[in-house]
Amino acid sequence: MTKNPIAPELLDKLENFLSTYSFGKKPDELYDPIRYILSLGGKRIRPLLSLLSYGLYQDNPEKILSQAAAIEVFHNFTLMHDDIMDEAPLRRGKATVHEKWNANVAILSGDVMLVRAYDLLLPSPADILGKLIQEFNQTAAEVCEGQQLDMNFELRDEVHEDEYIEMIRLKTAVLLGFALKLGAMLGRASEEDQKRLYDFGVNIGVGFQLKDDLLDVFADQAKFGKQVGGDIISNKKTFLLIKALELAKGEDEKVLKDWLAKKEFDPEEKVKAVKELYEKLGVRKLAENRMNDYFQSGFELLETFAQSENPYYQSLLEITQALVHREK
């Protein structure tokens, strides 16, 4: 992930913490799904951001492994419940919890994950614990708001660009922002620094999701690791589709709406036709420009922390740059 040895070392310690932490013992049907979803891996970006932002201010980020793990446990709790709502069969190439067990088990195990996330935050210093829990609660509520907006958009014919950006800010970006702020709070950073790190994370998070929208349509299939064009096939209201609906006129509008209305179609034919429309209407470039604006705003904030001698800063820079340039 990074040339700097700091991040791999911290990831190893985080993985060890997660694999040895006791979420509970009995009944197995409650706790096995938790261990299962956490064993599926993932980049662990969010807890790593917490550890690295702590390292900007204090030595030995492993002191906050518990709090960083709380972010990862909460994130996976949201994934477990999102998979139920989306009726998703796979998560990271493996059966989702509700497929491997059932929806009721997944709901209940997810509930326990949320409870344990609070347990993992408890080792925080007493003088900031209340504020930290309050910030976590605000973030958790916003993630739920974002998920509800995403579901609302599925039922609407028209969604505006600013509404979409706000949805992805809530659903995806605020948790990245909070992960960075959490490390800064525990590292005793100033409130101004906490806010700048939070805003950095939110900007990177919005850019990250716009990158996801682009990759879903335009990625190299061999590198992407999942079906290219899935959003097109399911008529998902991404930035690309929202802008295409806004810009398409005449025959282009008719073609696009015809594809959106079809219940039976050849998936490859639909993906090809809609991609061609996206290119013709220039929405790929619009999405790339908007994505780059958010990434640039984020990195401008990060540059205000420039600590060329601090390995945690260098690692934070490399990891977030890797998110910008990823191909899957």
C-alpha positions as CSV (number, residue, x, y, z in Angstrom):
1,M,0.0,0.0,0.0
2,T,2.9,2.4,0.8
3,K,6.7,2.4,0.5
4,N,6.9,3.7,4.1
5,P,7.1,0.8,6.6
6,I,5.0,2.6,9.1
7,A,1.6,1.7,7.6
8,P,2.3,-2.1,7.1
9,E,3.5,-2.3,10.7
10,L,0.4,-0.6,12.0
11,L,-1.8,-2.8,9.8
12,D,-0.2,-5.9,11.2
13,K,-0.9,-4.7,14.7
14,L,-4.5,-3.8,13.9
15,E,-5.2,-7.1,12.3
16,N,-3.8,-8.9,15.3
17,F,-5.9,-6.8,17.6
18,L,-9.1,-7.5,15.6
19,S,-8.4,-11.2,15.3
20,T,-7.8,-11.6,19.1
21,Y,-10.5,-9.3,20.4
22,S,-13.3,-11.1,22.1
23,F,-16.6,-9.9,20.8
24,G,-18.4,-12.7,22.8
25,K,-18.5,-16.4,23.0
26,K,-21.9,-17.9,23.0
27,P,-24.2,-18.5,21.0
28,D,-21.9,-19.2,18.1
29,E,-24.6,-18.0,15.6
30,L,-24.3,-14.5,17.1
31,Y,-20.6,-14.1,17.2
32,D,-19.3,-16.3,14.3
33,P,-20.8,-13.9,11.7
34,I,-18.8,-11.0,13.3
35,R,-15.6,-12.9,13.1
36,Y,-16.4,-13.9,9.6
37,I,-17.1,-10.5,8.1
38,L,-13.9,-9.1,9.8
39,S,-11.9,-12.0,8.4
40,L,-12.9,-11.0,4.8
41,G,-10.2,-8.3,5.0
42,G,-10.5,-5.0,3.2
43,K,-8.0,-2.2,3.1
44,R,-8.6,-1.1,6.7
45,I,-8.3,2.5,5.5
46,R,-10.4,4.1,8.2
47,P,-8.7,2.7,11.3
48,L,-5.3,3.3,9.6
49,L,-6.2,7.0,9.1
50,S,-6.9,7.2,12.8
51,L,-3.6,5.7,13.8
52,L,-1.7,7.9,11.3
53,S,-3.4,11.1,12.3
54,Y,-2.6,10.3,16.0
55,G,1.0,9.9,14.9
56,L,1.1,13.5,13.7
57,Y,1.0,14.5,17.4
58,Q,2.1,11.6,19.5
59,D,4.5,8.6,19.3
60,N,3.3,5.0,19.4
61,P,-0.1,5.0,17.7
62,E,-0.6,1.4,18.8
63,K,-1.8,3.1,22.1
64,I,-5.1,3.8,20.3
65,L,-5.5,0.4,18.5
66,S,-8.8,-0.1,20.4
67,Q,-10.3,3.2,19.3
68,A,-9.1,2.7,15.7
69,A,-10.6,-0.8,15.7
70,A,-13.9,0.7,16.8
71,I,-14.0,2.6,13.5
72,E,-13.4,-0.6,11.5
73,V,-16.0,-2.6,13.5
74,F,-18.6,0.2,13.0
75,H,-17.8,0.3,9.3
76,N,-18.3,-3.4,8.9
77,F,-21.5,-3.2,10.9
78,T,-22.8,-0.8,8.3
79,L,-21.7,-3.1,5.5
80,M,-23.5,-6.1,7.0
81,H,-26.7,-4.2,7.2
82,D,-26.3,-2.5,3.8
83,D,-25.8,-6.0,2.2
84,I,-29.2,-7.0,3.6
85,M,-30.9,-3.9,2.3
86,D,-29.2,-4.4,-1.1
87,E,-29.8,-8.1,-1.2
88,A,-26.1,-8.5,-2.1
89,P,-24.9,-12.1,-2.5
90,L,-21.2,-11.3,-2.2
91,R,-18.9,-9.1,-0.1
92,R,-15.2,-9.1,-1.1
93,G,-15.8,-12.1,-3.3
94,K,-17.3,-14.2,-0.5
95,A,-20.9,-14.9,0.6
96,T,-22.4,-12.1,2.6
97,V,-23.5,-12.8,6.2
98,H,-27.2,-12.9,5.4
99,E,-26.5,-15.4,2.6
100,K,-24.2,-17.6,4.7
101,W,-26.6,-17.5,7.7
102,N,-29.8,-15.5,7.2
103,A,-31.0,-11.9,7.4
104,N,-32.1,-12.2,11.1
105,V,-28.7,-13.4,12.1
106,A,-27.0,-10.6,10.2
107,I,-29.3,-8.0,11.7
108,L,-28.6,-9.2,15.3
109,S,-24.9,-9.7,14.8
110,G,-24.6,-6.3,13.3
111,D,-26.4,-4.8,16.4
112,V,-23.7,-6.5,18.6
113,M,-21.0,-5.0,16.4
114,L,-22.4,-1.5,17.1
115,V,-22.4,-2.2,20.8
116,R,-18.8,-3.5,20.7
117,A,-17.7,-0.4,18.8
118,Y,-18.7,1.7,21.9
119,D,-16.8,-0.8,24.1
120,L,-13.7,-0.2,22.0
121,L,-14.0,3.5,22.4
122,L,-14.1,3.4,26.2
123,P,-10.4,3.3,26.9
124,S,-10.2,6.9,25.8
125,P,-9.1,9.6,28.3
126,A,-12.0,10.5,30.6
127,D,-11.7,14.2,29.9
128,I,-12.5,13.8,26.1
129,L,-14.6,10.6,26.2
130,G,-17.9,12.4,26.3
131,K,-17.0,14.6,23.3
132,L,-15.6,11.7,21.4
133,I,-18.8,9.6,21.9
134,Q,-20.8,12.6,20.8
135,E,-18.8,13.0,17.6
136,F,-19.1,9.3,17.0
137,N,-22.8,9.4,17.4
138,Q,-23.2,12.3,15.1
139,T,-21.1,10.5,12.4
140,A,-23.1,7.3,12.9
141,A,-26.4,9.1,12.4
142,E,-25.1,10.8,9.3
143,V,-24.0,7.5,7.8
144,C,-27.6,6.3,8.3
145,E,-29.0,9.5,6.8
146,G,-26.8,8.9,3.7
147,Q,-28.0,5.4,3.3
148,Q,-31.6,6.4,3.6
149,L,-31.1,9.2,1.0
150,D,-29.5,6.6,-1.3
151,M,-32.6,4.4,-1.0
152,N,-34.9,7.4,-1.5
153,F,-33.1,8.2,-4.8
154,E,-33.9,4.7,-6.1
155,L,-37.6,5.7,-6.0
156,R,-37.2,9.1,-7.6
157,D,-37.1,9.9,-11.3
158,E,-35.0,13.0,-10.8
159,V,-32.1,13.6,-8.5
160,H,-30.0,16.8,-8.6
161,E,-26.2,16.9,-8.5
162,D,-26.0,18.7,-5.2
163,E,-28.3,16.2,-3.6
164,Y,-26.1,13.3,-4.8
165,I,-22.9,15.0,-3.5
166,E,-24.6,15.5,-0.1
167,M,-25.7,11.8,-0.1
168,I,-22.2,10.5,-0.7
169,R,-20.8,13.0,1.8
170,L,-23.0,11.5,4.5
171,K,-22.9,7.8,3.4
172,T,-19.1,7.6,2.7
173,A,-17.1,10.7,3.4
174,V,-18.0,11.7,7.0
175,L,-16.7,8.4,8.4
176,L,-13.3,9.0,6.7
177,G,-13.3,12.5,8.2
178,F,-14.2,11.2,11.7
179,A,-11.5,8.6,11.5
180,L,-8.9,11.3,11.0
181,K,-10.5,13.5,13.7
182,L,-10.6,10.7,16.2
183,G,-6.8,10.2,15.9
184,A,-6.3,13.9,16.2
185,M,-8.5,14.2,19.3
186,L,-6.7,11.3,21.0
187,G,-3.4,12.9,20.0
188,R,-4.4,16.1,21.8
189,A,-4.4,18.2,18.6
190,S,-5.9,21.7,18.6
191,E,-9.5,22.0,17.6
192,E,-8.4,23.8,14.5
193,D,-6.2,20.9,13.5
194,Q,-9.0,18.5,14.3
195,K,-11.3,20.3,11.9
196,R,-8.8,20.6,9.1
197,L,-8.1,16.9,9.3
198,Y,-11.8,16.1,9.3
199,D,-12.4,18.4,6.3
200,F,-9.4,16.7,4.5
201,G,-11.0,13.3,5.1
202,V,-14.5,14.5,3.9
203,N,-13.0,15.9,0.7
204,I,-11.0,12.8,0.0
205,G,-14.1,10.7,0.8
206,V,-16.3,12.5,-1.7
207,G,-13.6,12.2,-4.3
208,F,-13.2,8.5,-3.5
209,Q,-16.9,7.8,-4.2
210,L,-16.8,9.8,-7.4
211,K,-13.8,7.7,-8.4
212,D,-15.9,4.6,-7.6
213,D,-18.7,5.8,-10.0
214,L,-16.1,6.2,-12.7
215,L,-14.4,2.9,-12.1
216,D,-17.7,1.1,-12.2
217,V,-18.2,2.2,-15.8
218,F,-14.8,2.8,-17.2
219,A,-12.4,0.5,-15.3
220,D,-10.2,-2.1,-16.9
221,Q,-12.2,-5.3,-16.3
222,A,-9.0,-7.3,-15.7
223,K,-8.0,-4.9,-12.9
224,F,-11.4,-4.0,-11.5
225,G,-12.2,-7.3,-9.8
226,K,-15.9,-7.1,-10.3
227,Q,-18.4,-6.6,-13.1
228,V,-17.8,-3.3,-15.0
229,G,-21.1,-1.5,-15.7
230,G,-23.0,-2.8,-12.7
231,D,-24.4,0.7,-11.9
232,I,-25.6,1.0,-15.5
233,I,-27.3,-2.4,-15.4
234,S,-29.1,-1.5,-12.2
235,N,-30.0,2.1,-13.2
236,K,-28.1,3.3,-10.1
237,K,-28.3,7.1,-9.8
238,T,-24.6,7.9,-9.8
239,F,-23.1,11.3,-10.7
240,L,-22.7,10.0,-14.3
241,L,-26.3,9.1,-14.8
242,I,-27.6,12.2,-13.0
243,K,-25.5,14.5,-15.3
244,A,-26.5,12.4,-18.4
245,L,-30.2,12.9,-17.6
246,E,-29.6,16.6,-17.1
247,L,-27.7,17.1,-20.4
248,A,-29.3,14.6,-22.8
249,K,-31.6,16.2,-25.3
250,G,-33.6,15.0,-28.3
251,E,-32.6,11.6,-29.6
252,D,-30.0,11.2,-26.9
253,E,-32.6,11.7,-24.2
254,K,-35.0,9.2,-25.8
255,V,-32.3,6.5,-26.1
256,L,-31.2,7.0,-22.5
257,K,-34.7,6.9,-21.1
258,D,-35.6,3.9,-23.3
259,W,-32.7,1.9,-21.7
260,L,-33.7,3.0,-18.2
261,A,-37.2,1.8,-18.8
262,K,-36.4,-1.6,-20.2
263,K,-37.1,-4.6,-17.9
264,E,-35.5,-7.2,-20.2
265,F,-32.2,-6.5,-22.1
266,D,-28.8,-7.8,-22.9
267,P,-26.5,-6.4,-20.1
268,E,-23.5,-6.0,-22.4
269,E,-25.5,-4.2,-25.0
270,K,-27.0,-1.8,-22.4
271,V,-23.6,-1.0,-20.8
272,K,-22.0,-0.4,-24.2
273,A,-24.9,1.9,-25.3
274,V,-25.0,3.9,-22.1
275,K,-21.2,4.3,-21.9
276,E,-21.2,5.7,-25.5
277,L,-23.8,8.2,-24.4
278,Y,-21.8,9.2,-21.4
279,E,-18.8,9.8,-23.6
280,K,-20.9,11.7,-26.2
281,L,-22.4,13.9,-23.5
282,G,-19.1,14.6,-21.8
283,V,-20.2,13.4,-18.4
284,R,-17.1,11.3,-17.9
285,K,-15.0,14.4,-18.1
286,L,-17.4,16.3,-15.8
287,A,-17.2,13.5,-13.2
288,E,-13.4,13.5,-13.4
289,N,-13.2,17.3,-13.0
290,R,-15.5,17.2,-10.0
291,M,-13.6,14.3,-8.4
292,N,-10.3,16.1,-8.9
293,D,-11.7,19.3,-7.4
294,Y,-12.4,17.4,-4.2
295,F,-9.1,15.6,-4.2
296,Q,-7.3,18.9,-4.7
297,S,-9.2,20.6,-1.9
298,G,-8.3,17.7,0.4
299,F,-4.6,17.7,-0.4
300,E,-4.4,21.5,0.0
301,L,-5.7,21.0,3.5
302,L,-3.2,18.1,4.2
303,E,-0.3,20.3,2.9
304,T,-1.0,22.7,5.8
305,F,0.3,19.9,8.1
306,A,3.4,19.2,6.0
307,Q,5.9,17.5,8.3
308,S,8.5,16.2,5.9
309,E,10.4,14.4,8.7
310,N,7.4,12.8,10.3
311,P,7.0,9.2,8.9
312,Y,3.3,9.2,9.9
313,Y,2.6,12.3,7.7
314,Q,4.5,10.7,4.8
315,S,2.4,7.5,5.2
316,L,-0.8,9.4,5.4
317,L,0.1,11.3,2.2
318,E,1.0,8.1,0.3
319,I,-2.1,6.2,1.4
320,T,-4.5,8.9,0.4
321,Q,-2.6,9.4,-2.9
322,A,-3.1,5.7,-3.6
323,L,-6.8,6.2,-3.2
324,V,-6.7,8.8,-5.9
325,H,-4.8,6.7,-8.4
326,R,-6.4,3.3,-7.7
327,E,-7.8,1.2,-10.5
328,K,-10.1,-1.0,-8.6
